[in-house]
Amino acid sequence: MTKHPFASLTGQDKIKSLLSFHLETREAGRPLPHLLFTGAHGHGKTRFIREFAKEITKSGTTGKYLELNSASCKGIQWFIDNVYNPHILNRDNIIVLWDESHELPRSVQTWFLTLLNTEKSHIRRVNYDGTDYEFDFCKLSMNFATTDSNKLFKPLKGRMETVAIAPYSRNELMEIVQRNVPEISFEDNILEEVVDSIKPSPREAEKMANKVANWCAIKKRNCFDSADFANLSNVADIKIHGLDSLELEILKLLDER
């Protein structure tokens, strides 16, 4: 494990500490828990699991990170044909992420309920259609991410350890913007106003940083001030808190009632 495996990510210190603990546990030869990452869209669930995966897959020659859209899973046989046989069977250091896992078919969630019951042994043999399939959770890590954990099969959710992404502070969002454009200097304390113009998520902060970078490239400058932001807001239709015209109109109507 690298000394600071999540140094490239801003905030979420408790999650960084938890995931680092799990990495150390794995280095000691213990199986990883089945992690369920929860949080709003754009809050970094996938980013954290990718960094987590880097630490696992780099330690083996057959290591692999597999990121799956849960809606693409059509059933247990699909999982066996498209995931187990080509990617899990006879391989180690495999980490799987089921993104938007609440969209997994109920038949698969029910089958996973048996598969993820690793309290007594890290090796599980699960039958499907007359064939036993073996899983070694010292070699495999099954992880899940969702924006709506309430739609997951509750008994299956109970097999997982929840990793809840906390809201980001204003200072953390400012740091994310600056990290994405390190060559640009923000003047007139304008970075605070920039952050106030986005919805509070890392993804939106990165998108805003890209707009700032594009503006500075057009103007051939490496600094960004209040006049730049006023002009960019006009050109790119940037509104407070990242609201769009329809959302502002709805708020206006509600205020008039």
N, C-alpha and C positions, 0 to 999 in steps of 0.2 A: 504494500500500500504506500502511495506517495505521502509525503509529510503533510501536505494540505490538499486533499483530493477535491475539495469543493471551493478552492480559492477564487475561481473564475466567476462564481455566482454570488450575487449580492443578497445580504440579509438571511433570514431563516436559520439563525445560529443553532436553535434547538434541533432542527432537522439535520443540519450538518453533523452535529454531535451524535445524534442517533444513528445516522447512516455510517459514520466513521466507526462507531462501536460495532455495528453489524459486520463491517469489513474486517475488523480485528478478530471478531468471533469466527469468521470464515477462515481466516489465516490460521487460527488455532485448530482447524479441522472440524468445526461444528457447522451444521447446516444453517442456512439463512431462513428467517421467517418469510412467510408469504406477505408481501407488502401491498397495501392498498393506498395509493396516493389520491387524495381528494382536494378539491379546490375549484375556484372559478376558472373560466376560460382565460388563457393567457397568463396564468399565475406561476408557471414554471414546473408543472408536474412532470412533463416529459423531459425537460432539461435536467432536472435532478436525477431522474432514473438513468438518463444517458451517461451522466458523469459517474454515477454509481456503477453502471455497466462497464465503463472504461477500466475501472480498478479490477473488476473480476475477469474480464476477457483477456486482459494483457498478461495474465499469469499462466496462460496455457496456450500451447500451439494450436489447439483446436477450438479455442475460445470464440464465442460469437454472441452478438446482441441481436435479438429478433424483436422488432416492433410491429405489432399487428393491430389492424383495425378490427375491433370486435364484431362490427356489423358484417364483415366479410366471412366470418365463421358460420357455415351453414349447418353444422351438426358435429357429432362425435367422429363420424367417419372422415369428415373434412379435416378435423384436427389431426387425426392419425395420418392421413395421406399427405397433408401439407405442412404439418409442424413436427409431429413425433418422428415419423420415418426419416425425413430428410435432414432434420436439424437436432434432434435430441438423442435418438438411438445411437449408442456406442460413441458418444461425444461427451466432453466435459467442459467446464467453465462456460456454460450456456445460461444466458439470462434472457427471459422472455417478458415482454410487456404487452398486456392486453389493454389497448387504449379504448376509452369510453366503454369500459367493461360491463356496464349495465345493459349494453346492447347484445351481449352474448345470449344465444338461445337458451331457454330454460333447461332443455335436455342436457346441454353442455355444462351449465351451472350445477345441475344436480350431479352429473358425473364427476365434476371437479370437487364436489363436496366430499366424495370418497377419496379422490386422489390426494387432496390437500390435508387429509387427516394424518399428520406426521408426528403425533404426540408420542407414540411408542417407538417408532423407527423412522429413519430418514429414507429408507427404501420402501417404496410402495408398489404393489402389483395390483393392477386394476383390470377387470375383465370387461371386454366389449365384444358382443356377437361371437362368443365362444373362444376368444383369444385373450391371453393375459399380456398386459403391457407393463414393463418395469420402468420405474422412475427412481433415480438416485438423487435426492435433494442435497447431497454434498457436492454434486456435480451440476445441478440444475437449480436455477432460481426463477420462480414464477411470480410475476408482479402484475399489478392491476392499477389502472388510473381511471378516474371518472369525475365528471362534473355533477353527477346525480347519484350518490351512493345509496339513496333511499330506494332506488329501483332495483338494486342488487338483491338476489335471493338472500334473505336474512341469515339462514344457517351457514351459507357460503361466506358471507361477510364476517361471520364469527370465527372462521378459520384464519382470517387475515389480521395483520397488525396495521392499524390505520396511521397514515402519515398525512396529517392535515396541513396544507399550505396556508400560513397565516397571511392576513392583509399586509401590504407593504406600506411603510411610512413614507412621508413626503421626502425625507432625506434619502431614503433608499432609492426612491424613483429618480431623484436628482443624480445619485451616484450612477445609476444604470444609464441614464442619458449621457453623462460625461464619459463613462467607460466606453461607450459606443462611438464617441467622437473625441478621442484623446487629443487630437491635433487642433481642436477648436477651443478658443478661450471665450467664456461667457462673461460679458460685462454688464454693469448696471444692475447686478443681482437679478438678471433676467431669467436665470435658470429656474428660480422659484415660480415665476410666472409661466414659464414653459411647462413645468410639471402640473400647474393648476389647470392647464388647458387639455389634459388628457384624462381618460379613465384610468383609475389607479391599478395598473397591471404592468409587469415587466414588458410584455409584448407591445403594449401601447407606447411605453417609454422608448423602446427600440425603434418603433415606427416613427416617432417624433424625432429621434436622433437622426434618422435617415433623411427626414425632411430638412432638418437643419444643415446636414452635410451637403445636400443637394443645393440648398440656397447659397451656402458659402462657396461651393464650386462654381455656381453661376456668376457670383459676384467676385470670384477670385480673391477671397479673403479667408483668414484663419481666425477671425473673431466674430462674435455675434452679440449684438446689443439690442436695446429696447426698440430702436427704429427698425432694425432688421426683423424683429419679431412681429411688430405691427404690420409691416409690409408682407411678410410671409403669411400671417394670419389672414390678411385680405385676399392674397393670391390663392392660398390653399384652403380657404374657408374653414379656418380653425376657430372653434368656439370654446368657451369655458367648460371644463370638466369633460371635454371630448364629446359633448352633445351635438347631435345633428339638428338640422332645421325642423324636422318633424317632432323630435323630442322637445325642442324649445317651444314649439307651437302648443304641444300638449300641456306643458308646464304653464304657459301663458293662459290657456283656457281654464286650467284648474285654479289658477290664482284669481281669475275673474269671477269664479263662482262664489 
